[in-house]
Amino acid sequence: MLHTEMKIDWARGLLVALLLGFLGYGAWHWSAWQRAGETGAAYAARITCSCRYVGGRDAKSCARDIKDDAWMASVNEVPEEKAVRASVPLLGSARAVFRPGYGCLIEPQPPR
């Protein structure tokens, strides 16, 4: 009986150590992941906006342009504003707006 309890305590300790290691790793790298998510969202928003409003292509065609590079980004179009918003879940979002004579511009994000 004592031998079995020692195995359970050892396994529980290992599980706790792995969980703490995983959480520590995530906390350490969170800001880099967030910057990458914001960059990916900005890329998806600007490429899709340019495709739609500069290139005049349809949404399905534009989705193919970013599917390999920004596959985590979800893209939503606001046709009445000639704008595209893209977001990467939990990490970041960006909005690109078409401006005649300038093309599609990323709107600045408020500082964090």
C-alpha positions in Angstrom: 0.0 0.0 0.0 2.8 2.4 0.9 4.5 1.8 -2.4 1.3 2.6 -4.4 0.9 5.9 -2.5 4.4 6.9 -3.3 3.8 6.3 -7.0 0.7 8.4 -6.9 2.5 11.3 -5.0 5.4 11.1 -7.5 3.0 11.2 -10.5 1.0 14.1 -9.0 4.2 16.0 -8.3 5.3 15.5 -11.9 1.9 16.6 -13.2 2.0 19.8 -11.1 5.6 20.5 -12.3 4.7 20.1 -15.9 1.6 22.3 -15.5 3.7 25.0 -13.8 6.3 24.7 -16.5 3.7 25.1 -19.3 2.1 28.1 -17.6 5.5 29.7 -17.0 6.5 29.2 -20.7 3.2 30.8 -21.8 3.6 33.8 -19.5 7.2 34.2 -20.7 6.3 34.2 -24.4 2.9 35.9 -24.2 4.0 39.3 -25.4 5.8 37.8 -28.4 2.8 35.8 -29.3 0.6 38.9 -29.0 2.8 40.9 -31.2 2.8 38.1 -33.8 -1.0 38.0 -33.6 -1.4 41.7 -34.1 1.0 41.6 -37.0 -0.9 38.7 -38.6 -4.2 40.5 -38.1 -2.8 43.7 -39.7 -1.5 41.7 -42.6 -4.8 40.0 -43.2 -6.8 43.2 -42.9 -4.6 45.2 -45.3 -4.2 42.5 -47.9 -7.9 41.8 -47.9 -8.8 45.5 -48.0 -6.4 46.1 -51.0 -7.7 43.0 -52.8 -11.3 44.1 -52.4 -11.2 47.9 -52.9 -8.0 48.4 -54.9 -8.1 45.2 -57.0 -11.9 45.0 -57.2 -11.9 41.2 -56.5 -14.6 39.3 -54.7 -14.3 38.2 -51.1 -13.8 34.5 -51.9 -10.9 35.3 -54.2 -9.3 37.5 -51.6 -9.6 34.8 -48.9 -7.4 32.6 -51.0 -4.6 35.2 -50.9 -4.2 35.0 -47.1 -5.2 31.4 -46.3 -1.7 30.1 -46.1 0.0 33.1 -44.4 -2.8 34.2 -42.0 -4.8 31.1 -41.5 -5.7 32.0 -37.9 -7.1 35.4 -38.7 -10.8 35.8 -39.1 -11.7 38.6 -41.6 -14.9 40.7 -41.6 -15.7 43.3 -44.2 -17.7 46.5 -43.6 -18.6 47.5 -47.2 -20.3 50.8 -46.4 -17.1 52.1 -44.8 -14.8 50.3 -47.3 -13.1 48.8 -44.3 -11.9 45.3 -43.3 -11.3 44.1 -39.7 -9.2 41.0 -39.0 -8.5 39.4 -35.7 -6.5 36.5 -34.3 -8.3 35.0 -31.4 -6.9 36.1 -28.0 -3.9 37.8 -29.6 -4.9 40.9 -31.6 -6.9 42.7 -34.2 -6.5 45.3 -36.8 -8.6 47.4 -39.1 -7.7 48.6 -42.6 -9.7 51.3 -44.4 -9.6 52.3 -48.1 -8.6 55.9 -48.7 -8.8 57.2 -52.3 -5.4 58.1 -53.5 -3.6 56.3 -50.7 -5.0 52.7 -50.9 -5.7 50.7 -47.8 -4.3 52.0 -44.6 -4.1 50.3 -41.2 -5.8 52.4 -38.5 -3.6 53.0 -35.5 -4.4 51.0 -32.4 -4.7 52.8 -29.0 -1.6 52.2 -26.8 -1.8 49.3 -24.4 
